[in-house]
Amino acid sequence: MKAYHSQIGPFQRSKNKTSSMMFHVVLALLPIIIFSFYKNGIVPYIHHNVGIFGMFYPLLFIAIPPVITFTTEWVGAYFFLRKKSDNLKEYMKNSYAILPGLFLALILPIHTPISILILGSIIATVIGKLVYGGFGNNIFNPALVGRLFVITAYAGVIASHGGYLNPYEVDTISKATPLSNALSIEGIGTYEILVKPYGSLWNFFIGMIPGTVGETSALLCIVGFLYLTWKRVIKWRIPVFYIGTVFFLTTVIGLSNGLSIWYPIFQILSGGLFFGAIFMATDPVTSPVTKNGQIIYGTGLGILTVIFRYLTSYPEGVLTSILTMNMLVFIVDRLGMQCKKRENGLITIAVILILFGIVVYTINTRYTNSGETVDPNFVLLEERQIGNQVIYTVSEKGNGGPIACEVTIRDGNIIKLQVLEHNETPNYYALVEKEDYINILMKEQKKLPELDTVSGATISSNALKKLVINTLQEYEEHYEK
């Protein structure tokens, strides 16, 4: 076996200094920030959804986290890392402390309360950077650490304030984000269900769809990618193989279910994939340095994203995929070095192809657009008949576990629907109750497939809708023959 040795120079030195690279990153983000101001501020103002303050609020939202992350890192460096005087100045100069805050602002919903935004910025710096010793030592992307904390701890609070829809979208779009909408339906979906509620794929490409503050415009992300690649700032292999893997896998899945090329395009233009692949996955500190390692890393990100989107209750997958692969960077780089040997490279390719096959097979086993479908999350617990009434005790999987209900049907109509037990997040379920969704389900029981879910509580409300649909089907099969 060939041994790999580290050697002392001379080596070719890169002309790119870290400060110059960070400057180019901020420059590449400027069009995205301006677009966010237009989409989340100017458009709602033009349509009289907000006033002057509301129009400029997106810029305030983006400006606050960088100030907090800079201040937090200065305090941490002074009191905990014991940086003093000139050392402190040099440390802060080379820590690029505003970037985690800037990225965090761009990957959070516009309705995140300012107090939570500030707390998330502190967590991003303390947990994402300082506990590892500061810039260059962290193993996780700090902004993603901050987002994970915010979304995990305060998703319900954010949803109750408006969630991912800006003030104009709240009035014009009754759906949630595209991928949350995709998660709420049975099977793979159709163009009319997945794309039409948001306009066309052109809306997806330019970014006029619901999403976080800065992730929606694939067009501007591509512009940033071209600029950063031209300046040799980012590792182009990671986003190319990341997005390419998602496109390939979803193409196979779509074709297997009778869907055309629009389906993989919908998948790569949704859920902030372009923003995550270009700006987050290429973080120089938390991504591989070897070329083969970058290819493996990007491919792994794509596989994980598809798995998370289709096989879990977390519809977007980009955040969890990047944080998961952050943990494996050392192994990926080692594997990338070993792939220089032809036989190891062929083995790696074979393993990736096998993983592709397993993922596609597993997803196609669960999802289908043809024939009758059986909802694996629906459970009939009890059925009893009293006179001309049939009383069902049933459950459907929600966000936090099974939602158990008692459904009373008479002459094919639901006359009583009562939730017996659930484990949904209180803030989420409060939105369901606020919208009086139980009574809406009973009132609209004859046209349930077209009934919208509750924005901000998509999974919980959709579980209730599916529970009612499945119960009515159960009644029809046994009592209306």
Helices and strands as residue ranges (DSSP letters): H 18-37, I 38-42, H 43-46, H 52-79, H 85-93, H 98-106, H 114-126, G 130-132, H 142-160, H 167-172, H 178-183, H 191-194, G 196-198, H 201-206, H 218-230, H 237-256, H 262-268, H 273-275, I 276-280, H 291-311, H 318-326, H 329-338, H 342-366, E 378-386, E 389-397, E 402-410, E 413-421, H 426-434, H 437-443, G 445-450, H 458-479
